[in-house]
């Protein structure tokens, strides 16, 4: 069982050193236990490389079985040993958390009063090593190394701006008129460039530009009348409906990426984690706004 536990962690982390850190043993101990399993079963479980290890086909197959078994053991222990309130950690980015999730938290508390949902602010996740919560919501194409992903929410981009800003800069009749208004970029000019190209303009020269990294601050700048931003729909739908912002053109840029719900293949598949996972998927399917 000890060797199988070591194998499960090493297969999940794809690193003997990281597995050793998680198990509080030496990397030599991890390597020796894996070699003993390989000798006992007369098959290779890992391909050793200079700075990493890769699962063989036999190792990958065994990893799925072992992970499932340990998950079931953890879940059973949780049921019998911790009958009180349960906590589930969920990592989210700023705009998804503030504009989509937070308005729904009251629904979650009403439906599941015995589960404490603990929200973490998460940086972009690139692989399993960066994920420290039970679940996470991140932005991408669906491929995360060592993680399970389920598409949660599609988005679109379209310019949004306050009505009084439009009037102050002479109105908007054509997409080219947006260049008379200061443009607010998120991180770089790529999204505005893609939108103008979609609108039939290969080049654009705005009267002024501001670049902001945080998506919430981009939206706040537009709400404060600092210029036009590319609104992320459905996150800004309520602002359009309440006339705080205007969507002047019915030209929607559809990105290649979406929001995905991430989980570790080996994370404890407790009832509470499954409840949160299913609730998020149901909420997204029922009402994206």
N, C-alpha and C positions, 0 to 999 in steps of 0.2 A: 504493500500500500504506500509506503514511503517513496519507493522508486516511481510508482505510478503518479503520485502527487508531483514529484519532481519533473517527470515527463510532461504532465499537463501544463505546468507553469512554463517550462522551457518551450513547449510547442506554441503556447499563447504569446509569449514574449519574443520568440525566435532569437533568443540570446541566452547563452548559459550564464553570462555575467549578470544580466538583469534578473534571471530566474534565481540566481544565488542571492541577490540583494533582497528579493521578495521573500525568500524562504529563510533568510538570515543564516546562510551557510556559505561555504567557500565555492568558488567556481569549479575547483578541482573535485569537490564532493558531487556537484551536479553532473560533471562530465563522467565521473566514475560510475554513478548510478545509472546514467543513460547507457554507458558501455556494457554494464552488467545486464541490463534489459536486452540489449542487442545480442549479447552472447547467449543468454538464456533462450531467446526466441529465434536465434540464428537468422536475423534480418537487420538491415540498416534502417534506422529510424530518422536519422539526420544526415545531410551532406554538410560536412564541416568546411567552411570557407575561412579566409584570413580574418575577417572581422565580423562574420555572421554565420548563422546556421540556417539551413533550408530543410524543410520536411521532405522526406521521400514519399512516394505514393502510399507505402505501408504506414509510415509515420502519420501522414495526414488522415488516413482511415482510422487508425487507432486513436488519434487525437479527438476525433468527433465522438467516438464511443466513450472515451474516458471523461471528456468534458461533460457530456450528458449525464454520466453516472455521478460525477461530483456535484453537478448542479442539483440533481435529485436528492442527494444526501444533504446538501446545504438547506434545500427547501424543507425537507422533513424536520431537520433540527430546528429551523426557524419556527415551524408550526408548533412544536411541542415545548420548546425552551423559551420562547419569547412571545407570550400571548398578549402582551400589552400593545400600546400604540406602536406603529411601525413608521420608519422614515425611508423615503426614497429620494435620492439625490438626482437632480436634473440640471445639466449644464446647457445654457442657451446664450446666444449672442444678444447684443443690446436691442436691436430693432425688433427681432422676433419676440424677445422677452417682454418689452414694454408695450408694443403695439398689438401683439396677437395673444400672448399667453396671459399676461397680468389681467386683462379684462375678463378672462375666463376662470380665474382662480376661485371666485365665489361659487361657481357651478361645481368645481371639483370638490370643494369643502363640503358642499351640501350633499353631493352624491357619495363621498367617501370620507366621512368625518373621522375615521380611525387611522387615516394615513396622513402623515406629515410630509408634505412636498417641500423639499429643501432645494432652493434655486441657487445655482452657481453661475457667475459670469464666466463664460468660456472663451478662450482664444480659439482661433481656427485650429481644428483637429486634423492632423495629417495621417496619424496611424494610432494603433491601439495603445502605444506607450504614452500618448498625450492625454488619454481619457482616464480620468480619475473618479468619475461619477457612475451611478448605475446606468443612466441614460443620458443622451445628449442630442441636441438638435443643431445641425451644422449645414453649411451651404456648399454644394458640390455637385458632382455628376453621378454619384452613387457608388463610387469605388473608394473604400477606405481600407488600408492594409490591416488585416487582423480583426476587423469589426463587421458586424451585421448592419445593414442599412435598409430602411424602408422609406420610400418616398412619402413625404408628409404634405408638402404644399408647393405648388407652382406659383410663380410670380410673373408680372410683366412690368416694364418701365414705360412711363410716359411723362412729358413735362407737366409740372404743376407750379403755380405761381399765384400770388394774391391778386384779386381783381383790381385793387387800387394801384398796384405796381404796373399792371397792364396799361391802365389809363395814363399813368404818369409817363410812360415811354411810348405813347402814341398808338396803343392798340395792337392787336395781333390778328392779322388776316391770313398770312402765309407762314409756314415754318421758318422761312428766312427772317421774318420779323423778330424772332427770338434773339437774334444777334444784337439787337438794340438794347436788350435787357441783360444785366450782369448774370452770368451763369455760375451755378454752384456745382462743383465736381465732387464726387466721392473718390478719394485716393488718386485718381488720374483722369485723363480725358477720354478714356476708351469707351465708356458707356454713352456719353454725349456724341462722340464721333460715330458710333454705330447707329444711334437714333437719327442723326442728321443724314447719314447715308441711306437709311431706310426711307427717310422723308424726301429723298431725291437730291440731297446736297452733299457732294463729295468733300467740300471744304467749307469751313465756317470760321469767322473771325468775330467773336463777341466783343462788345464794347468794354467789358471787364470780366474778370474771372476770379473765383475763390475756390481753393481746394481744401476739403475737410476729410479727415480719415473716418470719423465716426458717423455711421449712418443716421443715428438719432439727431446729431448736431446738424447734419445736412438738412433734415426735415425741419428742425427748429429754425434754421436760418431762413428757409422759405416762408415759414409761418410768421417770422418777424419782418418779412418784407425786404430781405436782403437780395433777392433776385429769384431766378427760376431754377428749380432743381428737377432732376429726374425722379418722380415719385415712384415708390415701390408699391405696386398694387398686389394684394388687397390691403396692405398696411395703411394706406392713406385714403381709403374709400370713405371713411367717416368724415374726414376733413373736407372731401369734395361734397359729400351729402349735406354737410352743415354750412357750406359756402365759405369756410375758412380759407380754402384754396380752390383754384379753378383748374380744370384740365382743358386747355384750349384746343387741343387737336386729338382727333380719334385715331392716332397712330401709335400702336403699341409695339414695343420692342420685346421680343420673347427671348430671354437668355437661355443658354445651353444648360445652366445649372438650376437646381431647385433646392428646397429645404428637405433634409432627410433626418429621420429618427435613427440614431445610432445606439447600438448596444454591443457589449462584449459577448462573443459566443460562449465564454466561460463565466460570465457574471452570474451571481446567484439568481436563479429563475424562481424567485419567491412569488407568492400570489400577489403581493403588493406591487412588485416591479411590473408584473404582467398587467395588473389593473391600470397603472399609470400609462403603460405603453398602449394598451387598447383604448384608453380614454383619449389620449392625444390623437390617435388615428381616427377615432370616431368624430371628434370635434372638427378635425380638418375636413373630413368627408362631408359632414353635415353643413358647415358654414365656414368658408374660407375667410370671410370678412372679419 
